[in-house]
Amino acid sequence: MKVERYAVPLVSAAAFLIPGLALWLPSGYSIGAAVLLLGALVLLPLGDRRIRPLEGAGWLALSIVAMAFFWLLDSRSGRTDWGGFDRPTKYMIALPCLLLVHVYAPRVKPFFWGIAIGAIGSGGIALYQRAVPHLPRAMGYTNAIQFGDLALLLGLMCLTLFAVRPPGFARHWQRAVLLLGALLGGLASVLSETRGGWLALVVVLPVLVVLLWCHLPHKQMLRVLAAAVVGIGLLGLTQPHMIDYRLEKARTELQQYEKGDQEVTSVGQRLSHWKLAWQMGWDRPLTGWTQNGYEVEKARRVHAGLAHPSVLSFSHAHNEVLDIFAKRGLPGVTALLFFYAVPLWLFWPRRGLRPCPDPDPDPTALALRVVGVLVPVCCIAFGLTQVFMAHNSGNMCYLFFTLLVYGCLRGHEARAAAPPATGAPADACPARQ
């Protein structure tokens, strides 16, 4: 049986479904992930391809295993049920899926279209939730912060594709779809009232602009910047009073905290969490307190008057690095930074790594690389005010967006590097990946 005949369409369908349904349905990202897992369990044992050297996939797998190990240690502490295996299980499930896209690379266009449809869907869901049931904040099928952050990520991916113009998105209507996705993804973030996502733009936008400026014609980039400025202005006009109110409220809450006001506020609560997590991390820098120990020690310090009672409302520290520092110490922080660093290293655009001597950039590879960089950069930025990985949506989207970018980029660069006369197989290894 020629497994490739079924494998490539299946992984390509999953590449569309994972971003495309991520925010449309409850746990929508899990549908495509289940398709990938089923394909890995069925097709890999039947496959007639020799598994190539892992290279980039090996580094990704190592980072995934490291995080799974720390999540397992952290979650199982003090527990007697099976609930502690939930998060590490997701990471272990990602491993056969990574191997599947390593062997049978998904096509690029379904992935790009999935990003566009997912971003448009996030805006549609946000508009519906604010207009029909009149929710105070759009939250999709998760919470408002996660929904707003993921919608913003999809919107930024659409903006990247709009700027780079990969093949398949060169026509005016196709670029209009991408621009609509960028706008609606941003609108979903606005309607979710997620200030942490807006703050993340201070980190993400400079990285995105520098990457695109270095690899695109400057006239083209100036047009994209002009469109982005107009788009941001339009988004601001949709909810001007709400945006001003939310930003002014954040400033007021910060001033209250600095004055020692004990009133529980969103900003004050976060600052209290950060202070406590920093102290607890340095109390046990090598081992951390574990999840259970963190909860117990936090309660003890509150009762002793050493921490504000507001920190008891959440099981995490509202900052990704500080949270894992308090619970797993410096080894956990190292694993988390490695988890972020591997895709940054693999996907960061390098002119010398293009698979052909043509001096013009390969727009498809560039789009994939910048989208791949956006995933960890956005998650790092989101993690400044939110423990993004404390939620199922954060773990699943980070894992599967990353492995899909890897698979698409690997397959595309292999095909681009293949001699035209001989037509090298699609699983040939590119130089870097």
N, C-alpha and C positions, 0 to 999 in steps of 0.2 A: 504494500500500500504506500502510495506517495503521500506521506504525512504533510509535507509542505503545502500541498493543495488545500488542506483544511486548516493548517496551523496559521498561516499568514492572514487569511481572512478573519480567523477567530481573534487573534491578538490585535488586529486592526480594528475590529468591532469593539473590543475592550478599550482600546485607546480612545475611541470616540465616547464610549459610555461613561468612563470614569470621570472626566471633566464635564461631559455633557449633561449628566444627570446628578452631578454632585450636590447641587442645591435645589433641584427641581422636586425631589422626592425625599421622604425620610431616609436617611442613610443612603442616598442615591449613589454615592461613590462606591458602595459595597456591591452593587450589581455588576459593574464591570470588573471589580476585583474578584468576585466569585467566578465570572467567566474565565478570567486568567488562571485562577487556581484550578478549576476543572480542566482547562486545557493543559496545564502543567502536569496534572496527575494522570491524564489519559494519553496525551500526545508525546510527552518526553520518553516514556518507556517504549513507545511504538516507533519513535523517530528513527529515520535512516541516516541522519546526519551525525557526523562525529563532532562532539562538543569541542569547540575551539578553546584556546587558552583564555582564561577568565579575564585577565588584565583589569580593565576598569570595573567590570562586574565583580571581580574579586575584592577590590577595595570597597565598593558599595556593600557587598555582603559582610565584610569584616566590620564596617561601621554599624550595620544593622544588628549583627550578633552582639556587638559590644553593648549597644543600647538595650537590647532584649535582656541581656544578662543583668544589667543594673536595674531595669524595671522589675525583673523577677525578684531580685534580692529585696528591692524596696517594697514591692507590693505584698510579698509573702510574709513580711515581718509581722508577727502578732496575729496572723490569720490562721484559721483552721478550716475554712471553706475553700472552694475552687475559684472564688472571685478574683484572687490575686493573679491568676494566670491570664486574665482577659487581655491586658495590654501587651505583655510579652508574646502571647500567641499571635497577635496581629503581625508582629515583627517576624516571627518564624514563618508565617504564611507568606510573607512577601518574598522569602528566599526562593522557593520554587518558581514563583511568578517572575522574579528577576532572571532566573536561569532560562525560562521560556522565551522572554524577549531577547535574551542574549543569543539564543539559538535561532529563533524565528523572529526577526525584527518586524515590528509593525510598520505599516505605511504611514507616511508623515501627514498626508492630507486629512485622514479621519481624525487624527489627534488635534490638528489645528481647528477643524470644524467643531470638534467637541468643546474646545476652549471657547469658541465664539458662541455656541448654543448655550453652554453653561453660564457664561456671563450675561447673555440676554435673559435667560431664565431667572437668574438671581434678581435682576431688576424687575422683571414681571411679578415675581413672588412678592418682592418688597412693596411694589405699588398696590398689589391686591390687598396685602395685609394692612396697609395703612388706610386704604380707601373703603374696603368692604367691612371687615370686622373691626376696623378703627383701632388697631393695636397701637399703643403708645410708641413702640419701637418695632421696626421690622426685624424678625428673627428667623425667618425660614422655618426649618424643622429642627433647629438646634437652639442655641441661645443667641442673643443679639450680637454679642461680641464676636463669637466664632463665625456667625453668618456674615457680618459686615466685613471681617478680615478676609474670609475666603472669597467673597464677592469682589473685594478690592483686588485681590491677587489675580483672579480671572480677568478683571478689567484691565489691569496692567499688562497681562499677557496679550490681550487683544490690542492694546496700544502698541506693544512691541511688534506684533505681526503687521499692524497697519503701517508702522514706520519702515519695516524692512522690506515689505512687499514680496514675500516668497512666491514662487510659481504656484498657480492655483488661486492666487488672491490678487491678480494684477488688474482685473476688470473693475470698472467703477462700482458695480453693484456688490461685488465681493468685498471691496475695500469699505464700502458703506456698511456692510454687515459687521466688519471688524470695528469700525468706528462706533456703531450702535452698541456693540458689546462692551467697548471701553466706557461709553457713557452710562449704560445701564448698570454695569458693574460698579462704577463710581456712585451712581444714584442709590444703589442698594446699600452701599457703605454709609452714605449720607442719611438715608431713612432709618438705618439701624442705630444712628446716633452714637457710633463707636469712636470715641475720641482717641483711643489708643491706635486705631487704624489710621486716623488722620495724622497723628504724631509720627507714625511709621513712615509716612511719605517724606519726612525730613531726611530719613536715612536712605530710603529706596530710590527716590527720584534722582538724586545726584549720581548714584551708581548707574541707573538706567541711562541717564543723559550722557554720561562719560562713555559708557560702552558703545552706545549708538553713534555718538559724535566721532569716535575713533574708527568706526568701520563703515560709515555711510557718507555719501557725498554731502558736503555741508549745506548746499542749497536744499537738498531733500530734507535734511535734518531741521533746517530752519522752518520749513513748511510744517513739519510735524510738530515742532515746538509751538508754532503759532496756533495750530489746531488744538494742541493740548491746553494752551492758555485759554482759548475760547471755550473749550469743553469744561474746564474747571470753573470758569466764570458762569457758564450756564448752570452747572450743578449748584454753585453758590446761590444763584437766583431762585432755585426751586424751593429752598428752605432758608432764606436769609435770616429770619428772626430766630429760628431754632439753632442754627449754627452759631450765631452771635451769643445766644443764651448759653449754649453748652460750653463754649470757650470761656465766656465770662464767669460761668459757674466754676469751672476748673481753676481759674485765677483766684476767685474768692475762697474756694476751699483750701488752696495752697496757703493763702494768707492766714486763714483761720488756724491751720496746722502750725504755721510758724509762730503764731501768737500763743500757742498752747491751748487753744480751744479744744475741749474734749468731745465736742459734738461729732457723731459718726458721719463722715462724708466719704464719697468715693475716693477722692484724692488722699484724704487723711488716712483712710483705711489702708490704701496701698503703701503709703510711706511708713505706716506702723508695721505692716507685714515685712517690708524690705529691711527695716531696722532690726526686727527680731530675727529674720532669717540670716542676716549678716552676722549677728552675734552668735546665733546657734551654730552656724557653719564653722566659725573659728573656735568654738568650744570643742568641736570634734572634727577637725579638718581632714583626718585620714579615713574615717569611717562614716561620718554623718550620723544622723539620729534615726534613720529609716522613717517610713511613713507613719507607722504606729508610734514610734518614739517621738517623732515631731509633734504629733497630736497631744501626747501625754505631757511632754515637757512644756509645750505651749500653754496648756491649761494650768500647769503648775506655776508658770511665771505670771500668768494673768491673776491667779488667786493670791500670789505673793506681792502683787502690785508692781511687777517688773515689766509688764506689757499691757497695752490697751485691750479691753475686753472685745473690741471689734474684730480682733484677729481670730477669734473663735468661730466666726461665721463661715470661714472657708478652710478647706483642707490643703490649700497651696498658698504660696507666697506672692502671687500676682507678678512674678518675674521668673522667667524660665531658668536663668543661670542661678539666681539666689535660691530658688526652690530646690534645685538638685544639689546645690552646695550644702544647704541645711540638712538634706535627707541622705545624701550619698557622699558628701565631702568632696575634696579635690579630685579623687579618681572619677567620680561621677561627672564633675565639670569637664574633665579632660575627655571623657567619652562623648559628652554632648557636643563639645567643640569639634571633635573629630567627625562626628555625625554631620555637622554643618560643613566642615572643611572639605570633605571628600567630593561632594557634588560641585562645590565652588572650584576646586582644583580640576576636576574632570571637564567641566563645561565652560570655564572662563575662556572667552574667545582669544585665540592666538593666531596671528596672521601666518606664522610659520607652520601651523598645523593643518593648513588647507590641503585636501587630498590631491590637488592638481596644481601645476605651476602657473595657471592663469592668475594674473595679478588682481583681477576683480574679485571681490568677495563672493562667496557662495551664499546667496540670500537664504536658502533653506537651512544650511548648517548654522549660519549666523543667527537666524530666528530661533532655532532649537537651543543653541548655546545660551542666548540671552534669556530665553524662557526658563532654561534650566538653572541659570544663576539667580533668577528672580525668586525661585522657590525657597532656597535657604536664606537669601537676603531678607525677603519679606517675613519669613518665620522668625528670624533673629529680631527684626524690628518689632513684629507683633509681640514677641516674647519679652519686650522691655516692660510692658504693663499688664501682661496676661500670660498665664502658663498655657501656651498654645497646645503643648503635648499632653496636658491633663485631660484632653477631650478626644473622643473617638474620631471626630472629624479632623482634628489636627494631625493625629498620627497617620490616619489612612491617606489623607490627601498628600501629606509630605512624602510618605513612602511611595505611593503609586504614581504621583506626578513625576517624582524623580526617576523611578525605574522606566517609566514610559519615555521620558526625554532621552534616557540612556539608550533604550532599544531603538527608538526612531533615529537618533543621531548615528548610532553604530551602523544601522542598515543603510541609511542615506550615504554616509561617507564611504562605506564599502562599495556601494553601487557606483558612486562617483569616481572611485579609484580604479574600478575594474577596466581593463583594456577594452575598448569598443569592439574590437574584432573578435575577441574570444568570449566576452560576456562573462566575467568572473562571477561565481555564485554569490548570492546576496548575503551569505553569512561570512564572507571573507573579512578578516579583521582589519579595521582601519589602523593607522599608525598609532593613534593615541588611545583609542577606546578599547 
